[in-house]
């Protein structure tokens, strides 16, 4: 993977990943923020299995937010720093934003970053970095295309529970359910 300066024909873009060139582009003023290229590369990892063709900003907006939260979470988890990549620093992933407040629209990437990213960061604090990282990645890769198309975020929480069951012998079910319940995403059982 390469890191390069954002081209001038992308005004307003502080960073993005171009899979065709295997390159992360970063606005020069943010180049020193290592989490920013890591976050953009995390998008590439999350979409490596072809899920990007399933995601649609209007039809699957909930998963746009979840993926944005995961990309931020993984870069922050790697560096052990809840600071939001490219952010002003006043808000971090260590926040109490509620998942039930999320709604469709152009802000879902940012709102998902803070809300879902915060839930994932709290999960990391509860379960350890290693455990949370592997459960979250398995949950994302374990989501069938049909669940993405339903656009029901509780399905992702169920996928987290399933990953915990498969990888950790269901040791964390109560903690995971309680966490997402507090954050506005209660499970049926």
MOMOSUL-V742032 format. One record per residue. RES is the residue in three letters. D_CENTER is the distance of its C-alpha to the mean C-alpha in Angstrom with 1 decimal. Layout:
{{RES D_CENTER} {RES D_CENTER}}
This chain:
{{UNK 20.3} {UNK 21.9} {UNK 21.0} {UNK 23.1} {UNK 23.8} {UNK 22.5} {UNK 25.4} {UNK 27.4} {UNK 26.9} {UNK 23.2} {UNK 24.1} {UNK 21.5} {UNK 18.7} {UNK 17.8} {UNK 15.9} {UNK 14.9} {UNK 15.1} {UNK 18.1} {UNK 18.1} {UNK 21.8} {UNK 22.7} {UNK 20.2} {UNK 19.8} {UNK 17.4} {UNK 19.2} {UNK 19.1} {UNK 21.3} {UNK 24.0} {UNK 23.7} {UNK 20.2} {UNK 21.2} {UNK 21.8} {UNK 18.2} {UNK 17.0} {UNK 13.4} {UNK 13.4} {UNK 14.5} {UNK 12.3} {UNK 9.1} {UNK 11.0} {UNK 12.0} {UNK 8.6} {UNK 8.5} {UNK 11.9} {UNK 11.3} {UNK 8.8} {UNK 11.4} {UNK 14.3} {UNK 15.6} {UNK 16.3} {UNK 13.7} {UNK 13.6} {UNK 17.1} {UNK 16.1} {UNK 13.6} {UNK 15.7} {UNK 15.0} {UNK 17.8} {UNK 18.0} {UNK 14.5} {UNK 13.0} {UNK 11.3} {UNK 9.1} {UNK 8.7} {UNK 7.2} {UNK 5.1} {UNK 4.1} {UNK 4.1} {UNK 2.6} {UNK 1.5} {UNK 4.0} {UNK 5.4} {UNK 5.6} {UNK 7.2} {UNK 9.3} {UNK 10.4} {UNK 11.1} {UNK 13.1} {UNK 15.1} {UNK 15.4} {UNK 14.8} {UNK 12.7} {UNK 13.8} {UNK 11.5} {UNK 12.1} {UNK 14.9} {UNK 15.3} {UNK 18.7} {UNK 18.2} {UNK 19.3} {UNK 16.0} {UNK 13.6} {UNK 10.7} {UNK 13.9} {UNK 14.7} {UNK 15.9} {UNK 14.4} {UNK 15.0} {UNK 13.0} {UNK 16.3} {UNK 16.7} {UNK 14.1} {UNK 16.1} {UNK 16.4} {UNK 17.2} {UNK 16.4} {UNK 14.5} {UNK 11.7} {UNK 9.5} {UNK 10.6} {UNK 11.0} {UNK 7.6} {UNK 6.3} {UNK 9.2} {UNK 9.5} {UNK 6.5} {UNK 5.7} {UNK 9.4} {UNK 9.8} {UNK 7.9} {UNK 10.1} {UNK 13.0} {UNK 12.6} {UNK 12.9} {UNK 16.0} {UNK 17.4} {UNK 17.2} {UNK 17.1} {UNK 14.7} {UNK 16.0} {UNK 15.9} {UNK 12.4} {UNK 11.1} {UNK 13.3} {UNK 12.8} {UNK 9.1} {UNK 9.7} {UNK 12.9} {UNK 11.5} {UNK 9.4} {UNK 12.5} {UNK 14.8} {UNK 14.0} {UNK 17.1} {UNK 17.3} {UNK 19.4} {UNK 16.7} {UNK 14.5} {UNK 17.7} {UNK 18.5} {UNK 15.4} {UNK 15.7} {UNK 12.6} {UNK 14.9} {UNK 15.0} {UNK 11.5} {UNK 12.8} {UNK 15.8} {UNK 14.1} {UNK 12.9} {UNK 16.5} {UNK 17.9} {UNK 16.1} {UNK 17.5} {UNK 20.8} {UNK 21.0} {UNK 19.9} {UNK 21.1} {UNK 23.9} {UNK 22.4} {UNK 23.0} {UNK 20.1} {UNK 20.3} {UNK 21.9} {UNK 19.6} {UNK 16.5} {UNK 18.4} {UNK 19.6} {UNK 16.4} {UNK 14.9} {UNK 18.5} {UNK 18.7} {UNK 15.6} {UNK 17.1} {UNK 15.9} {UNK 19.0} {UNK 19.8} {UNK 23.2} {UNK 24.6}}
